[in-house]
Amino acid sequence: MIKYVLIYLLIINLGGFLIMLIDKQRAVHKEWRISEKTLMSISILGGSIGMLIGMSTFRHKTKHKKFTIGIPLILLIQISLSILYLKY
């Protein structure tokens, strides 16, 4: 079971990283963008580490408090819930 969870987390975080790259490229070229709702949803579904790395790497969404506070907060909640789950 843990193997599947780790594979899922790897895929969703890689996806989060790539989504930040795609959205950054679209922003630079003034093209249609990925919605903030979609970006936050990916983070909530487990891609918060990939999203944070993407934000830092591509300097994308780093001036938006919704992302600079929201995504680390989501990650903190996910880690806390994981610890609680593993503890009991």
DAUR-V69373 format. One record per pair of residues at least 6 apart in sequence whose C-alpha atoms are under 8 Angstrom apart, sorted by the first residue. I is the first residue (numbers start at 1). J is the second residue. Records with the same first field share a line. If there is no record, write none. Layout:
# DAUR-V69373
I = J  J
This chain:
# DAUR-V69373
9 = 46  47
12 = 42  45  46  47  50
13 = 46  47  48  49  50  51
14 = 47  50
15 = 47  50
16 = 39  42  43  47  48  49  50  51  54
17 = 50  51  52  53  54  55
18 = 54
19 = 39  51
20 = 39  51  54  55  58  60
21 = 54  58
23 = 33  34
24 = 58  60
26 = 32  33
27 = 33
40 = 67  71
42 = 48
43 = 49  51  71  74  75
44 = 74
46 = 78
48 = 71  72  74  75
49 = 75
51 = 71
52 = 71  72
54 = 60
55 = 61  62
56 = 62
61 = 67  68
62 = 68
